[in-house]
Amino acid sequence: MEDNEKNSMEKMHVLQDLLTDEFIGRIQLGEAEPSLLNAARQFLKDNGIHSSLQQDDKIQDLVSILPFKEEEGIDRAVASGQE
């Protein structure tokens, strides 16, 4: 992998972590308007959260606090870290 490509990937990971932290923080503070909740839901879907997660995964924190029902696209087994 070239240095530029590696640098770009590192930046994308940092951006993903920052976005995840922002979603978590605003949701936990009760500052999440419907559009933010929808953006968080889409973010999880776009990142393949319908598949299994590790318990220590940062995105798992976001999954666990979202108020969506199973039929809205987030499986409760995934949200609890079980399969």
BELHUMO-V601710 format. One record per residue. N is the residue number from 1. PHI is phi in degrees with one decimal (* if undefined). OMEGA is omega as a letter, one per 20 degrees, with the letter a starting at -180 (* if undefined). Layout:
<<N/PHI/OMEGA> <N/PHI/OMEGA>>
//
This chain:
<<1/*/r> <2/-71.0/a> <3/-58.9/a> <4/-64.0/r> <5/-67.2/r> <6/-63.4/r> <7/-62.6/r> <8/-64.1/r> <9/-64.8/r> <10/-62.0/r> <11/-63.3/r> <12/-63.9/r> <13/-66.2/r> <14/-63.9/r> <15/-61.7/r> <16/-62.3/r> <17/-62.9/r> <18/-63.7/r> <19/-64.3/r> <20/-60.1/r> <21/-60.8/r> <22/-64.6/r> <23/-58.7/a> <24/-59.6/a> <25/-59.9/a> <26/-69.4/r> <27/-67.9/a> <28/-63.6/r> <29/-79.6/a> <30/77.7/a> <31/-99.2/a> <32/-91.2/r> <33/-75.4/a> <34/-53.0/a> <35/-65.8/r> <36/-70.7/r> <37/-61.2/r> <38/-65.9/r> <39/-63.6/r> <40/-65.2/r> <41/-61.2/a> <42/-67.1/r> <43/-58.9/r> <44/-64.7/r> <45/-61.7/a> <46/-63.4/a> <47/-98.4/r> <48/69.8/a> <49/-73.6/r> <50/-70.1/r> <51/-97.1/a> <52/-70.6/r> <53/-125.3/r> <54/-81.5/a> <55/-58.8/a> <56/-91.9/a> <57/-68.6/a> <58/-58.2/a> <59/-65.3/r> <60/-57.1/r> <61/-60.2/r> <62/-67.2/r> <63/-57.5/a> <64/-69.5/a> <65/-105.6/a> <66/-76.0/a> <67/-90.4/a> <68/-95.9/r> <69/-87.8/a> <70/-52.9/a> <71/-68.8/r> <72/-91.1/r> <73/110.8/r> <74/-118.8/a> <75/-73.0/a> <76/-61.9/r> <77/-63.5/r> <78/-68.1/a> <79/-61.6/a> <80/-93.9/r> <81/83.6/r> <82/-108.9/r> <83/-129.5/*>>
//
